[in-house]
Amino acid sequence: MQALDTVHKKGKEIVIKSYFSEQVILEIIDNGPGIMPGMESQIFESFISTKAQGDNLGLGLAIVNTIITAYGGETEAAGNAAGGATFTVKLPAVKNKDEGDIQ
């Protein structure tokens, strides 16, 4: 949501990319304020926020991480060359029961 808030306030952009290999990979890339150095390992913890105090609870990324992890996936956060943040979601690919295709 921070990326979306920043887009509306500053006219920035969000790019969403998806890939498929042995995993389904989704990247959400923004050119907003980025992630403070050293916060990458904490950003998915509950009550961690980069917004001003009182603007939010700091639960959004923690909830996302909990859901992704429950499905056997993983989440990552990093700064990017545009000065913003890149969030990566990796989920295991599964075979379609009816067709044998990987989805």
C-alpha positions, 0 to 999 in steps of 0.5 A: 500500500505504501507504493500505491500511496506514494504513486498518488501523492507523487505521480510515480509508477508501479510496475508488476512483472511475473515469471515462471520457471520452477516457481511462479515469481511476481515482482512489484517494482516502484520508484517511490522512497525505497527501503531504508538500508538495513530494513530489508530483513525487518520489513515483513515483521508486524508493526514495522512501517516506513510511514510517519507514526500514526499513518498505518499499523505496519501490518500489511507486509506482515500479512502478505508474508504470512499468507505467502509462507503458508502456501510454501512461498517466500517474500523478498524486499530490496531497493532498486536502481530507480531509488524505489523498492522491489518486492518479490513473491515466489510461489511453488508451481503446482501441476493441474490435476486434470491436465498434468500441466504446471500452473 
